[in-house]
């Protein structure tokens, strides 16, 4: 009996048909006339129906990466992601506080950028951005806090994050000066002048703490002395940006600065004299 006979002759034994149909394939042909064409659907015995696909896992609405080095770089891809959730992740990766203004707590953003410097990246997240830094000699500025503020939000307080446990007071004058010397400012062993954001410091073997207090007074910021230093400052620094001028005086000085990223301004917040740290490579 041929394989064809099994399909055309119905009174043959089932066993004979099974012997000739070695693949046990049943062809089910549906002839559907559609626009003059013939559609053929072939089904195979034993083929199971596909199970319904499992629901995909919830898609993460943002991907964030922070690279630290000579410049802190930020990469972010977000699609209608909550800014509050991005802020939590950013804080962990930066090692700094990320604070949202009242107008930004419920914001959702869609944005994509790759390896942008920190300040430029933050500018894409909020209308108004402030970053508080700790600055020291021979080190990159360390971000302490990022403020992402809305259009109607007030500027954050200067001591919102950068705070001190005490404040030193400058008492002007030199007990060794004679009245004649006091009338001649050019002979003053310690002179500090501020022109815009540039400092001029002239010091002839003056105590480091005294120099620091004078600079803080001129800048109009608090100063904190945590270390009874015996270092003397003998230097002349002329018309130098205050951040560079101050860090050139000693590795034990910490300068705290707020970058107003939106307005492209940098404002001093506080000066601190700290004890020396062995092998301080930070």
Protein Blocks (a to p, Z undefined) as FASTA:
>chain_A
ZZklmmmpmkbcfklmmmmmmnopacddddddeehiacdddddehiacdddddddddddf
bdcdddddfbccdddddehiafklmmmmmmmmnopacdddfklmmgccddddehiafklm
mmmmpmbdcddddddehiacddfbdcdddfklccddfklmmccfbdcdddedjfkbcfkl
mmmmklpmbdcddehjaccdddehiafklmmmmmmmmnopacddfbdcfbdcddddehia
fklmmmmmpmkbccdddddfknopacdfbdcdddddehiaZZ
